[in-house]
């Protein structure tokens, strides 16, 4: 597979950030948890060292890094303004901010689907005691065509909540079409972005997204416990703030004036001091991703998965009962490539066999999932193809 010279240089520079590649590890498990880049680790360690035996009070520098990180997030997802972005600990926290902030009425409906990661289910199901109905679109085949979503809309529908990319099948939804559908019916569009941000172009404006929540530990390659929530103006204006803190007000450093109004933007959801060390890491990791180029990363990852798919198909793994679960449709492919496994598969032994070959993958719900990132090479992919054939012939 030939890369253009510029993207090849950028991706090679990106690859140099990960020492595990020199140890012969082929890491194709970024949909679960990514390794940390050298620059990310250095950013966090330098900050902690300053707190430990340096400036100690690092507030001024912290504020500069926070603003820089917000700006990098804004660029990453094409938000209109950094004030629409709040830091959160994880995806569930961000989605709960949304569901807890709206006024719900008995009979209101939220459209979900049957293959979502639980993070994108429970923030909505908690509303069921209030009479809110969660409508699950059938996606057992791993796909969620627009027509199925549209068919589920009724006069009671108030929200469509969906992952931009499904964690198991890798199905990439047509976000612009769903956003247009939501606007047409005047309903909220809420997105779990954890399997998209960092590996594919995200455009919350063209998608007409009302909320986009993600944690940093997967494709964003950041420390655990840090992520971000984007809110559109129209949603932010409607959301209540059930748990404000001292940083939620217009002038937080006017400490003894207790009658202040809350901020009107997304920052009001950061009630107190957030995970500063995590923000240092997130800032560094997004900086690396932007430097490599999200378009370059996405193109490379799609090509890696195409080589992997073609190689596994050529090696005839169907005979062993390993069947593609991810769609062949190019418009709906992502960084995730998943295969159904035979019923008799010993999942622990299968994962161990891959590890013995220096390969990290995921076994989820009786499925084998590959998820390369922009620094993986085609030589690594070829190694994975050969090892998968060998392992399947031994175990399956």
C-alpha positions as CSV (number, residue, x, y, z in Angstrom):
1,X,0.0,0.0,0.0
2,X,1.5,3.3,-1.1
3,X,1.1,6.4,1.1
4,X,1.8,9.9,-0.2
5,X,5.2,11.2,1.0
6,X,3.8,13.8,3.3
7,X,1.4,11.6,5.1
8,X,4.0,8.8,5.4
9,X,6.5,11.3,7.1
10,X,3.8,12.5,9.5
11,X,2.7,9.0,10.4
12,X,6.3,7.8,10.9
13,X,6.9,10.8,13.3
14,X,3.7,9.7,15.1
15,X,4.9,6.1,15.3
16,X,8.2,7.2,16.9
17,X,6.2,8.3,20.0
18,X,5.4,4.7,21.0
19,X,8.3,2.6,22.4
20,X,6.3,-0.6,22.4
21,X,6.7,-1.0,18.7
22,X,10.5,-1.5,19.2
23,X,9.6,-4.5,21.5
24,X,7.8,-6.3,18.7
25,X,4.3,-5.6,20.0
26,X,1.6,-5.2,17.4
27,X,-1.0,-3.3,19.2
28,X,-4.4,-3.4,17.5
29,X,-6.7,-2.7,20.4
30,X,-7.2,1.0,20.4
31,X,-11.0,0.6,20.5
32,X,-10.4,-0.6,24.1
33,X,-7.5,1.4,25.4
34,X,-4.7,3.1,23.7
35,X,-1.0,3.2,24.7
36,X,0.2,6.6,25.8
37,X,2.7,8.5,23.6
38,X,6.0,9.6,24.9
39,X,4.9,13.3,24.6
40,X,1.7,12.6,26.6
41,X,3.6,10.9,29.4
42,X,6.2,13.7,29.5
43,X,3.5,16.3,29.7
44,X,1.8,14.7,32.7
45,X,5.1,13.9,34.4
46,X,6.5,17.4,34.0
47,X,3.3,18.8,35.5
48,X,3.4,16.5,38.5
49,X,7.1,17.2,39.0
50,X,6.3,20.9,39.1
51,X,3.7,20.2,41.8
52,X,6.1,18.0,43.6
53,X,9.4,19.9,43.7
54,X,9.1,22.9,41.4
55,X,6.7,25.8,41.3
56,X,4.1,23.8,43.3
57,X,1.5,26.4,42.6
58,X,1.1,26.0,38.8
59,X,-2.1,27.8,38.3
60,X,-0.9,30.3,35.6
61,X,0.6,27.5,33.5
62,X,-2.4,25.3,34.1
63,X,-4.8,27.9,32.7
64,X,-2.6,28.3,29.6
65,X,-2.7,24.5,29.0
66,X,-6.4,24.4,29.6
67,X,-7.1,27.1,27.1
68,X,-4.8,25.4,24.6
69,X,-6.5,22.1,25.1
70,X,-9.9,23.6,24.6
71,X,-8.7,25.1,21.3
72,X,-7.3,21.8,20.2
73,X,-10.5,20.1,21.0
74,X,-12.4,22.8,19.1
75,X,-10.2,22.1,16.0
76,X,-10.5,18.4,16.4
77,X,-14.3,18.4,16.3
78,X,-14.9,21.7,14.4
79,X,-16.8,23.4,17.2
80,X,-17.6,27.1,16.6
81,X,-16.2,28.2,20.0
82,X,-14.2,26.8,22.9
83,X,-16.9,28.0,25.3
84,X,-19.1,25.1,24.0
85,X,-16.6,22.5,25.4
86,X,-16.5,21.3,29.0
87,X,-14.0,18.9,30.5
88,X,-15.5,15.7,31.9
89,X,-14.2,12.5,33.5
90,X,-15.7,10.1,31.0
91,X,-18.4,9.6,28.4
92,X,-21.1,8.6,30.9
93,X,-20.6,11.7,32.9
94,X,-21.1,13.9,29.8
95,X,-24.2,12.1,28.7
96,X,-25.7,12.3,32.2
97,X,-25.2,16.0,32.2
98,X,-27.5,16.1,29.2
99,X,-30.2,13.8,30.4
100,X,-30.2,15.3,33.9
101,X,-30.5,18.8,32.5
102,X,-33.6,18.5,30.4
103,X,-37.2,18.6,31.4
104,X,-38.8,15.2,30.6
105,X,-42.5,14.4,30.5
106,X,-44.2,11.0,30.8
107,X,-44.4,9.4,27.4
108,X,-41.4,11.1,26.0
109,X,-39.3,8.8,23.8
110,X,-35.6,8.4,23.2
111,X,-34.4,6.4,20.2
112,X,-31.4,4.1,21.0
113,X,-30.3,0.8,19.4
114,X,-29.6,-2.7,20.4
115,X,-25.8,-2.8,20.0
116,X,-24.7,0.3,22.0
117,X,-22.0,0.2,24.6
118,X,-23.7,0.5,28.0
119,X,-22.3,4.0,28.5
120,X,-24.8,5.1,25.9
121,X,-27.7,3.3,27.4
122,X,-27.9,3.8,31.2
123,X,-27.9,7.6,31.2
124,X,-31.2,7.3,29.3
125,X,-32.7,4.3,31.0
126,X,-32.5,6.1,34.3
127,X,-35.3,8.3,33.0
128,X,-37.7,5.4,32.7
129,X,-39.1,5.8,36.3
130,X,-40.2,9.3,35.1
131,X,-42.3,7.7,32.3
132,X,-39.7,8.2,29.6
133,X,-39.6,5.4,27.0
134,X,-36.3,4.1,25.5
135,X,-37.0,2.8,22.0
136,X,-34.4,0.3,20.8
137,X,-33.9,0.0,17.1
138,X,-32.9,-3.6,16.2
139,X,-29.3,-3.7,15.1
140,X,-28.5,-7.4,15.7
141,X,-26.8,-7.6,12.3
142,X,-24.3,-4.9,13.4
143,X,-25.8,-2.2,11.1
144,X,-28.1,0.8,11.9
145,X,-29.3,2.1,8.5
146,X,-30.9,5.5,8.6
147,X,-34.3,4.0,7.5
148,X,-34.5,2.0,10.7
149,X,-33.9,5.1,12.8
150,X,-36.4,7.2,10.8
151,X,-39.0,4.5,11.1
152,X,-38.8,4.6,14.9
153,X,-39.6,8.3,15.1
154,X,-43.1,9.2,16.5
155,X,-44.7,12.4,17.7
156,X,-43.4,11.5,21.1
157,X,-39.7,11.3,20.1
158,X,-37.5,13.9,21.8
159,X,-34.0,12.6,21.2
160,X,-31.9,10.3,19.1
161,X,-28.8,9.1,21.0
162,X,-26.3,7.1,19.0
163,X,-22.6,6.3,18.9
164,X,-20.8,7.8,15.9
165,X,-19.1,4.4,15.6
166,X,-20.4,1.3,17.2
167,X,-17.9,-0.4,19.6
168,X,-18.5,-3.9,18.5
169,X,-19.4,-3.9,14.8
170,X,-17.5,-0.8,13.9
171,X,-20.6,0.6,12.1
172,X,-20.1,4.2,11.2
173,X,-23.4,6.0,11.1
174,X,-24.3,8.7,8.6
175,X,-24.1,11.5,11.1
176,X,-25.0,14.3,8.7
177,X,-28.2,12.5,7.7
178,X,-29.2,11.7,11.3
179,X,-28.5,15.3,12.2
180,X,-30.7,16.5,9.4
181,X,-33.4,14.1,10.4
182,X,-33.3,15.4,14.0
183,X,-33.6,19.0,12.8
184,X,-36.5,18.2,10.6
185,X,-38.4,16.6,13.5
186,X,-37.1,19.2,16.0
187,X,-35.5,16.6,18.3
188,X,-32.2,16.5,20.2
189,X,-29.2,14.7,18.6
190,X,-26.8,13.3,21.2
191,X,-23.6,11.5,20.2
192,X,-21.3,9.1,22.0
193,X,-18.0,9.9,20.2
194,X,-15.5,7.7,22.0
195,X,-15.0,5.4,19.0
196,X,-14.7,8.3,16.5
197,X,-12.7,11.1,18.0
198,X,-9.0,10.8,17.3
199,X,-9.3,8.3,14.4
200,X,-11.8,9.9,11.9
201,X,-12.9,13.4,11.0
202,X,-15.6,14.7,13.4
203,X,-17.6,17.8,12.5
204,X,-20.2,18.7,15.1
205,X,-21.4,21.6,13.0
206,X,-22.1,19.8,9.8
207,X,-23.5,16.9,11.8
208,X,-25.8,19.4,13.6
209,X,-24.9,17.7,16.8
210,X,-26.5,19.0,20.1
211,X,-24.2,17.0,22.4
212,X,-21.0,15.1,21.7
213,X,-19.4,13.3,24.7
214,X,-16.2,11.3,24.8
215,X,-13.5,9.9,27.1
216,X,-9.9,10.2,26.2
217,X,-8.6,6.7,26.8
218,X,-9.3,5.1,23.4
219,X,-8.4,6.7,20.0
220,X,-7.6,10.0,21.7
221,X,-4.7,8.2,23.4
222,X,-5.0,10.2,26.6
223,X,-4.9,9.2,30.3
224,X,-8.0,7.6,31.8
225,X,-10.4,9.8,33.6
226,X,-10.4,12.8,31.2
227,X,-12.6,13.6,28.3
228,X,-14.8,16.4,27.0
229,X,-18.4,17.3,26.3
230,X,-19.5,19.6,23.5
231,X,-22.9,21.3,23.7
232,X,-24.7,23.2,20.9
233,X,-26.0,26.7,21.8
234,X,-29.6,25.6,21.4
235,X,-29.2,22.7,23.9
236,X,-27.0,24.6,26.3
237,X,-29.7,27.2,26.6
238,X,-32.2,24.6,27.6
239,X,-30.2,22.6,30.0
240,X,-30.5,23.0,33.7
241,X,-27.4,22.8,36.0
242,X,-28.4,20.5,38.8
243,X,-25.0,20.4,40.5
244,X,-23.3,23.8,40.1
245,X,-20.0,24.7,41.8
246,X,-17.9,27.7,42.5
247,X,-16.5,27.7,38.9
248,X,-20.0,27.6,37.4
249,X,-20.6,31.3,37.9
250,X,-19.7,34.3,35.8
251,X,-17.0,35.7,38.1
252,X,-15.8,32.8,40.2
253,X,-12.9,34.7,41.8
254,X,-15.4,37.2,43.3
255,X,-15.5,34.7,46.1
256,X,-17.8,36.2,48.6
257,X,-20.6,37.3,46.2
258,X,-23.0,34.5,46.4
259,X,-25.8,35.9,44.3
260,X,-24.0,35.5,41.0
261,X,-25.7,34.1,37.9
262,X,-24.5,30.9,36.4
263,X,-22.4,31.0,33.2
264,X,-24.5,30.5,30.1
265,X,-22.0,28.3,28.2
266,X,-20.8,24.8,28.6
267,X,-18.1,25.8,31.2
268,X,-20.7,26.0,33.9
269,X,-20.7,22.2,34.1
270,X,-17.2,22.3,35.4
271,X,-18.3,23.1,38.9
272,X,-14.9,22.7,40.5
273,X,-11.3,22.0,39.7
274,X,-11.1,19.3,37.1
275,X,-8.5,16.7,36.3
276,X,-5.6,19.0,35.6
277,X,-3.0,16.3,35.1
278,X,-5.4,14.5,32.8
279,X,-5.8,17.7,30.8
280,X,-2.0,18.0,30.3
281,X,-2.1,14.5,28.9
282,X,-5.1,15.1,26.7
283,X,-3.6,18.3,25.4
284,X,-0.4,16.6,24.4
285,X,-2.2,13.6,22.8
286,X,-4.6,15.7,20.7
287,X,-1.6,17.9,19.7
288,X,0.1,14.8,18.3
289,X,-3.1,13.6,16.5
290,X,-3.6,17.0,14.9
291,X,0.1,17.2,13.9
292,X,-0.2,13.8,12.2
293,X,-3.4,14.9,10.6
294,X,-6.8,13.3,11.3
295,X,-7.4,12.8,7.6
296,X,-4.1,11.1,7.2
297,X,-4.8,8.9,10.2
298,X,-8.2,8.0,9.1
299,X,-7.1,7.1,5.5
300,X,-4.3,5.0,6.9
301,X,-6.4,3.1,9.4
302,X,-9.1,2.4,6.7
303,X,-6.3,1.0,4.4
304,X,-4.9,-1.1,7.3
305,X,-8.3,-2.6,7.9
306,X,-8.8,-3.2,4.1
307,X,-5.4,-5.1,3.9
308,X,-6.4,-7.0,7.1
309,X,-9.8,-7.9,5.7
310,X,-8.5,-8.9,2.3
311,X,-5.7,-11.0,3.9
312,X,-8.0,-12.9,6.2
313,X,-10.5,-13.5,3.4
314,X,-7.7,-14.8,1.2
315,X,-6.6,-17.1,4.0
316,X,-10.0,-18.7,4.0
317,X,-10.8,-18.3,7.7
318,X,-14.5,-18.9,7.0
319,X,-13.6,-22.6,7.1
320,X,-12.7,-22.1,10.7
321,X,-16.0,-20.4,11.4
322,X,-14.5,-16.9,11.6
323,X,-17.1,-14.7,9.8
324,X,-17.0,-11.0,9.2
325,X,-19.3,-9.0,11.4
326,X,-18.2,-5.6,10.2
327,X,-20.0,-4.3,7.1
328,X,-18.2,-4.3,3.7
329,X,-19.9,-1.0,2.8
330,X,-17.1,1.6,2.6
331,X,-19.2,4.5,3.8
332,X,-19.9,2.7,7.1
333,X,-16.5,1.4,7.9
334,X,-14.3,2.8,10.7
335,X,-11.2,1.9,12.7
336,X,-12.9,-1.3,13.9
337,X,-12.9,-4.6,12.1
338,X,-14.8,-7.4,13.9
339,X,-15.3,-11.1,13.2
340,X,-17.8,-13.6,14.7
341,X,-16.1,-16.6,16.3
342,X,-17.3,-20.2,16.4
343,X,-19.5,-21.1,19.4
344,X,-16.9,-23.5,20.8
345,X,-14.1,-20.9,20.9
346,X,-12.0,-20.7,24.1
347,X,-11.9,-17.0,24.3
348,X,-9.2,-16.8,27.0
349,X,-6.9,-19.2,25.1
350,X,-7.5,-17.3,21.9
351,X,-6.5,-14.0,23.4
352,X,-3.5,-15.6,25.0
353,X,-2.4,-17.1,21.7
354,X,-2.5,-13.7,20.1
355,X,-0.4,-12.3,23.0
356,X,2.1,-15.1,22.5
357,X,2.5,-13.7,19.0
358,X,3.0,-10.2,20.3
359,X,-0.5,-9.1,19.2
360,X,-3.1,-7.2,21.3
361,X,-6.7,-7.6,20.2
362,X,-10.1,-7.7,21.9
363,X,-12.5,-10.6,22.4
364,X,-15.9,-9.1,22.9
365,X,-19.3,-10.9,23.0
366,X,-17.9,-14.0,21.2
367,X,-16.3,-11.7,18.6
368,X,-12.7,-11.0,17.6
369,X,-12.1,-7.2,17.2
370,X,-9.1,-5.5,15.5
371,X,-8.6,-1.8,15.9
372,X,-5.3,-0.4,14.5
373,X,-4.3,3.3,14.7
374,X,-2.4,5.7,12.5
375,X,1.1,4.5,13.7
376,X,0.5,0.8,12.9
377,X,2.3,-0.3,9.7
378,X,1.3,-2.6,6.9
379,X,4.1,-5.0,7.9
380,X,2.4,-5.3,11.3
381,X,-0.9,-6.0,9.6
382,X,0.7,-8.8,7.5
383,X,2.2,-10.3,10.6
384,X,-1.3,-10.2,12.2
385,X,-2.8,-11.9,9.1
386,X,-0.3,-14.7,9.2
387,X,-0.6,-15.2,13.0
388,X,-4.4,-15.2,12.8
389,X,-4.3,-18.0,10.2
390,X,-1.9,-20.0,12.4
391,X,-3.8,-19.5,15.6
392,X,-7.2,-20.4,13.9
393,X,-5.7,-23.6,12.5
394,X,-4.5,-24.6,16.0
395,X,-7.5,-23.6,18.1
396,X,-10.6,-23.5,15.9
